[in-house]
């Protein structure tokens, strides 16, 4: 009798244990993890990524490669690995590809990727992207690219760290997240083009790209406030993505969402000018977060001391909360537009 009772107790314990493993985590509140994205940490990262020693991060340059090593070191520090199916943090982008359309004598370069696997739908992938290249050194002057796109680059580091902390606490994302630092943006969206033509994960499994390019400053149209961000492209392919973006902002961040540059008739064509476009053209819903251009855009004066870290923090938090909703909601965004 004792043996029978013991077996029954063991069976019940295993059953309860299995139920706990299979029970879906309650990921309804991202606030504790959103708040781990701080101005202090963003500033610390940016003063490294946009330092003079990175020599303006020209595509394929030694300075860009040093910046890439720093990014990888941060992911390793936070126990975030490269994706399944990859052999390292690098997706090599050969010079032959970079110079195919216009020979600019670019050297071999690399996209850098990191990955957090989803707990329930691991084969559905959210991409969060930012380009980590800039324009290098001109006439002996380092073009640091603190806003363009050091700001987006360090935002990815903080967003990844926040998701990893959530995972450690039992609130890991239900879908997988690919953090993608792309090269060659300044020469024609080349790194993202290479990824879209050679994706590690099928494009049909990629639910959305959140692209972050310049989120640390303000433009002349918002001279009196930095509590805004331009939202571009969210509604081009998916009403769901557009709604998720607006709801995440209203619920958690409360910035003014400016849709000026989302107009298809916008003469600046910003929708076609950053890396999300190489996902959107394959039918992947995409949203581009942007602060607009300013007097230091593509100038040697785009330095980390001019970044408005409070605004950078809120915009990074917005990207995080949009991502949180996308990876944890029941259904992926429906593509209902062309």
Secondary structure, 3 states (H helix, E strand, C coil): CHHHHHHHHHHHHHHHHHHHHHCCCCCCCCHHHHCCCCHHHHHHHHHHHCCHHHHHHECCCHHHHHHHHHHHHHHHHCCCECCCCCCCCEEEECHHHHCCCCCCCCCCEEEEEEEECCCCEEEEEEEEEEECCECCEECCEECCCHHHHHHHHHHHHHHHHHHHHHHHCCCCCCEEEEEEEECCHHHCCHHHHHHHHCCCCCHHHEEEEEEECCCCCCCHHHCCCCCEEEEECHHHHCHHHHHHHHHHHHHHHCCEEECHHHCCCCCCCHHHCCCCHHHHCCCCCEEEEECCCCCCCCCCCCCHHHCCHHHHHHHHHHHHHHHHHHHHCCCCCCCCCC
